[in-house]
Amino acid sequence: MKPEELSFTKSHEWMKINGNVARVGITDYAQKSLGDIVFVDMPGLGNTVEHGDAIATIESVKAVSDIYAPATGEIVKINEEISSAPELVNKDPFGKGWLFEMSIAHAHPGMSYADYNSYLESLNH
């Protein structure tokens, strides 16, 4: 996937919406900030989540970080490869390193790739 096709959150998740289902992962910035990812505690299949809720955690050699729901809905699919190969999040955060899919009951507009990059620049000033 190209980052230009995605929507982004200020908490560094990305979302690719296809109909009423969104594929979710963390951004390249987030994976670089975390360092080598060693474990992802995924949300449970069938869990109903609210936009902004901490629904999963990602653990690296440096830190443990929350993953927040980028929309309100239900978890419908988990990327099973991540449990045995969490390094995929580092190697391909916008592709094979996706985390889960959720059906969207209520979408929240995210930032475009350009707006997200502007947001990142504002963090560094």
Secondary structure, DSSP 4 states (H G I P E B T S, - for coil): --GGG-EE-TTSEEEEEETTEEEEEE-HHHHHHH-SEEEEEPPPTT-EE-TT-EEEEEEESS-EEEEE-SSEEEEEEE-THHHH-TTHHHH-TTTTT--EEEEEEE----B-HHHHHHHHHHHT-
